[in-house]
C-alpha cells in the first residue's frame, strides 16, 4: 500500500436560521492507495506540523507535504469515497 500527502476538500451545510449555506474547507491528510493507484482511505484528522524530534525531520516532512500537494490535484469526499477534483 502506498500513501502520500493530499489536500482534501470538505463540504458541509451550515444552517443560518431558516436558510442554509454550503461551506467548503481544505485540509491536508495522508491518503492511502490500492494496488491500482486509486485512493481508498485517508487519515481521520488532518495532518499538522507538530511533534517532530528534530528541526531537520520537520523540514523534510514539510518539503514532502508541499511537493506532494503540488504534484497532484485536490481530492474531494463524495459519498464516502475520494475523487480527484479537477478545479481547485
Secondary structure, DSSP 8 states (H G I E B T S, - for coil): -EEEEEEEEEEEEEEETTEEEEEEEEEEEEEEE-TTS-EEEE-SS---S---SSHHHHHHHHHHHHHHHHHS--EEEETTEEEE-S--
